[in-house]
């Protein structure tokens, strides 16, 4: 981004910034851990991509509710507060990561169950998780919508109070 005569100064600034953030210290260094703790507690470790000209994608969980009479409805988990909505958004982004694969099904099942409690006559729930990519500025101006790319899905059959398959 900078003119080439400024490149050496930019590299020095980059090294200074990395040093001040503890990036050069060992992972076990108390200084590095202290800085990392502060950055995470303040919520500033990820930068300002939300306000960038190219809004990043996000992840979404859609629940398909299959009723006994054949109807199908689509729902999403409903957070009951603004803080819960922020935590749910963060959870959605984490579920996409490979390291969360061992617990992914359990977490999705818990979210599906929270919606099922509001719809007790549902027989089966299909949870579809995927990546949502908003359109670029030019695409948006042309009327294009966001795109959804499924990543994984789970089917859950719900049981009644007697343990019978519904």
C-alpha positions in Angstrom: 0.0 0.0 0.0 2.8 2.4 0.7 5.2 3.9 -1.9 8.3 1.8 -2.3 10.7 4.4 -0.8 8.7 4.0 2.5 8.9 0.2 2.5 12.1 -0.1 4.7 10.4 2.1 7.3 7.2 0.1 7.2 9.2 -3.1 7.8 10.9 -1.6 10.8 7.5 -0.4 12.1 6.1 -3.9 11.6 9.0 -5.4 13.7 8.5 -2.8 16.4 4.8 -3.6 16.6 5.4 -7.3 16.7 7.9 -6.7 19.6 5.5 -4.5 21.5 2.7 -7.1 21.2 5.0 -9.8 22.5 5.1 -11.7 19.3 8.9 -12.2 19.5 8.7 -13.6 23.0 8.4 -17.4 23.7 4.8 -18.7 24.0 5.3 -19.4 27.7 6.6 -15.9 28.4 4.6 -14.1 31.1 4.9 -10.8 29.1 3.4 -12.5 26.0 0.7 -14.2 28.0 -0.2 -10.9 29.8 -0.5 -9.0 26.5 -2.5 -11.8 24.9 -4.8 -11.9 28.0 -5.4 -8.1 27.7 -6.0 -8.2 23.9 -8.6 -11.1 24.3 -10.3 -9.5 27.4 -10.6 -6.2 25.5 -11.8 -8.0 22.4 -9.2 -6.3 20.1 -7.1 -9.3 19.1 -9.0 -9.7 15.8 -8.7 -6.2 14.4 -11.4 -4.3 12.7 -12.6 -6.5 9.8 -16.3 -5.9 10.7 -15.9 -2.2 9.5 -13.7 -3.0 6.5 -14.9 -2.2 3.0 -15.2 -5.9 2.3 -17.4 -7.3 5.1 -16.2 -10.8 6.0 -18.5 -13.9 5.7 -20.0 -15.5 8.7 -21.6 -18.9 9.6 -25.2 -19.8 10.0 -27.2 -22.7 11.5 -30.6 -23.4 9.9 -32.9 -26.0 11.5 -35.4 -27.8 9.3 -38.3 -28.8 11.5 -40.2 -31.9 10.2 -43.7 -32.2 11.7 -45.8 -35.4 12.0 -48.3 -34.0 9.4 -45.6 -33.6 6.8 -45.0 -29.8 7.2 -41.5 -28.5 7.2 -40.5 -25.2 8.8 -37.1 -23.5 8.9 -35.9 -21.9 12.2 -32.6 -20.6 13.7 -31.6 -20.6 17.3 -33.1 -17.6 19.1 -30.8 -15.9 21.5 -32.7 -14.1 24.3 -30.3 -11.2 24.8 -27.8 -9.1 23.0 -24.9 -10.7 24.8 -26.3 -14.2 24.0 -26.5 -13.2 20.3 -22.8 -12.2 20.4 -21.8 -15.5 22.0 -23.9 -17.4 19.5 -22.2 -15.6 16.6 -18.8 -16.4 18.1 -19.9 -20.1 18.6 -21.0 -20.3 14.9 -17.6 -19.1 13.8 -15.8 -21.6 16.1 -17.9 -24.6 14.9 -16.5 -24.2 11.5 -12.9 -24.8 12.7 -11.5 -28.3 12.3 -10.4 -28.5 16.0 -14.1 -28.3 17.1 -15.1 -31.3 15.0 -15.2 -33.7 18.0 -17.8 -31.7 19.9 -19.6 -30.1 16.9 -22.5 -32.6 16.8 -23.1 -32.3 20.6 -23.2 -28.4 20.4 -25.5 -28.5 17.3 -27.8 -31.0 19.1 -28.1 -28.7 22.1 -29.0 -25.8 19.8 -31.5 -27.9 18.0 -33.0 -29.1 21.3 -33.5 -25.4 22.4 -35.6 -24.8 19.3 -37.5 -28.1 19.6 -38.7 -27.2 23.1 -40.7 -24.4 21.4 -42.1 -26.8 18.8 -42.9 -30.1 20.8 -44.9 -31.7 17.9 -41.8 -31.8 15.7 -40.8 -35.4 14.7 -37.3 -34.8 13.3 -34.8 -31.9 13.1 -32.2 -31.5 10.4 -29.5 -29.0 11.3 -27.6 -27.5 8.4 -24.5 -25.5 9.1 -22.7 -23.4 6.5 -20.8 -20.4 5.5 -22.6 -17.2 4.4 -20.8 -14.8 2.1 -22.2 -11.4 1.7 -22.0 -9.9 -1.8 -19.3 -7.4 -2.7 -20.1 -3.7 -3.1 -20.6 -4.1 -6.9 -22.6 -7.3 -6.6 -24.8 -5.6 -3.9 -25.5 -2.7 -6.2 -26.6 -5.1 -8.9 -29.1 -6.6 -6.4 -27.2 -9.9 -5.7 -27.9 -11.6 -2.4 -25.6 -13.3 0.0 -24.6 -16.9 -0.8 -24.9 -19.9 1.5 -22.4 -22.8 1.2 -23.4 -25.8 3.4 -20.5 -27.3 5.3 -22.2 -30.1 7.3 -25.6 -31.3 8.5 -27.0 -33.5 11.2 -30.4 -35.3 11.5 -31.9 -35.7 14.9 -34.9 -37.8 15.7 -36.6 -36.7 18.8 -38.1 -39.1 21.3 -41.1 -38.6 23.6 -41.1 -38.9 27.3 -41.3 -42.8 27.1 -38.2 -43.1 25.0 -40.2 -44.2 21.9 -39.2 -43.0 18.5 -41.8 -40.4 17.3 
